[in-house]
Amino acid sequence: MSSESEFEGEHAKAKKLWWRKRWLVTLVAVATAWVAFGVVVGSNAFGRNISGTVICANGDVMGVFVEAERAPRSLGMELQSGFAGWEQMSSSRSATFYHWLPYGGDYTLHVGCGILQRPGARLDWATNNHTPLIRETVTNWVCDSPVNTTMVTITGVTCRSRS
């Protein structure tokens, strides 16, 4: 009888030790996952909204595209980059824009300028104007879009910050 109770006691100790090791391994794995998540996502772990205004100096705003600088490579940049929501202001030369960057980071804007033929018409970009790299959440830009009456989009025109 004594050997049976000794066996049960040893078995109970081994089972208890096994559960402690399993709990410790699980704790270390969860902590490692959180640290890795923080490293991949960076300081903007919960993303951010960006917004502002854009003005086309010689045309109407036709659209705003946000090009995100950073996202986890395994997820692809397309999760952050995309067309911003935008609304024309009182003048068709100016618009407000807004966009969600789920992974935060810096970005550039591509502002399409052109001639709005009529409300509801297709929005063709006569010029593709771009900003330098932006870190701020709220920004305002003036794009020096040249007058373009050709059917070819002019690229490489820059926008300047409007204070």
Secondary structure as GFF3:
##gff-version 3
##sequence-region A 1 163
A	DSSP	alpha_helix	2	41	.	.	.	ID=ss1
A	DSSP	beta_strand	48	56	.	.	.	ID=ss2
A	DSSP	beta_strand	60	68	.	.	.	ID=ss3
A	DSSP	three_ten_helix	77	79	.	.	.	ID=ss4
A	DSSP	beta_strand	82	83	.	.	.	ID=ss5
A	DSSP	beta_strand	85	88	.	.	.	ID=ss6
A	DSSP	beta_strand	94	101	.	.	.	ID=ss7
A	DSSP	beta_strand	107	114	.	.	.	ID=ss8
A	DSSP	beta_strand	127	130	.	.	.	ID=ss9
A	DSSP	beta_strand	138	143	.	.	.	ID=ss10
A	DSSP	beta_strand	154	161	.	.	.	ID=ss11
###
